[in-house]
Amino acid sequence: GDKQAVLTFAPDTETLTIAVGLSSVSAENARLNSVAEVPELDFDAVHARAAALWREALGDIVVEGGSRDEMVNF
């Protein structure tokens, strides 16, 4: 729906770390999904884990034929 949130932080706040969970079922499921998928609020750790998962998932793909641009685009 048309839900909004307005957040106010202390003027000296320099860093803000947030987590967002999604669920089509309920707000509680969204919270549980967030904790299950990203248990730590550490950007570098999350980034490293995501990069490793992508390397693993895409590592077995073999692309043949096409131009270099087409292979890069793939």
C-alpha positions as CSV (number, residue, x, y, z in Angstrom):
1,G,0.0,0.0,0.0
2,D,0.9,3.6,0.5
3,K,3.0,3.1,3.7
4,Q,5.6,5.6,4.6
5,A,8.2,6.0,7.4
6,V,10.0,9.2,8.5
7,L,13.2,8.6,10.5
8,T,15.1,11.3,12.4
9,F,18.6,10.9,13.6
10,A,20.9,12.9,15.9
11,P,22.7,15.7,14.0
12,D,26.1,14.1,14.7
13,T,25.1,10.7,13.1
14,E,27.7,9.9,10.5
15,T,27.1,6.3,9.7
16,L,23.8,4.5,9.4
17,T,23.5,0.7,8.9
18,I,20.1,-0.6,7.9
19,A,18.7,-4.0,7.0
20,V,15.6,-4.6,4.9
21,G,13.7,-7.9,5.0
22,L,11.0,-8.7,2.4
23,S,8.1,-11.1,2.6
24,S,4.8,-11.3,0.8
25,V,3.3,-13.1,3.8
26,S,3.9,-10.9,6.9
27,A,6.1,-8.3,8.6
28,E,7.3,-11.1,11.0
29,N,8.3,-13.3,8.0
30,A,10.2,-10.3,6.6
31,R,12.1,-9.9,9.9
32,L,12.9,-13.6,9.9
33,N,14.0,-13.6,6.3
34,S,16.3,-10.6,7.0
35,V,18.0,-12.4,9.9
36,A,18.3,-15.7,8.0
37,E,19.7,-14.2,4.8
38,V,22.0,-11.5,6.4
39,P,22.8,-12.5,10.0
40,E,25.5,-9.9,10.4
41,L,25.3,-6.2,9.6
42,D,28.8,-6.1,8.1
43,F,28.9,-4.7,4.5
44,D,32.3,-6.2,3.7
45,A,31.3,-9.7,4.9
46,V,27.9,-9.6,3.1
47,H,29.7,-8.4,-0.1
48,A,32.3,-11.1,0.1
49,R,29.7,-13.9,0.7
50,A,27.6,-12.6,-2.2
51,A,30.6,-12.5,-4.6
52,A,31.6,-16.0,-3.6
53,L,28.1,-17.3,-4.2
54,W,27.9,-15.7,-7.6
55,R,31.3,-17.1,-8.6
56,E,30.2,-20.5,-7.5
57,A,26.8,-20.3,-9.3
58,L,28.4,-18.9,-12.5
59,G,31.7,-20.8,-12.5
60,D,30.4,-23.8,-14.4
61,I,28.9,-21.8,-17.3
62,V,30.9,-22.2,-20.5
63,V,30.2,-19.6,-23.3
64,E,31.3,-20.4,-26.8
65,G,30.8,-18.5,-30.0
66,G,29.8,-14.9,-30.6
67,S,31.9,-11.8,-30.5
68,R,33.9,-10.7,-27.4
69,D,31.3,-8.0,-26.7
70,E,28.5,-10.6,-26.9
71,M,30.3,-12.9,-24.5
72,V,30.9,-10.1,-22.1
73,N,27.3,-9.1,-22.4
74,F,26.2,-12.6,-21.6
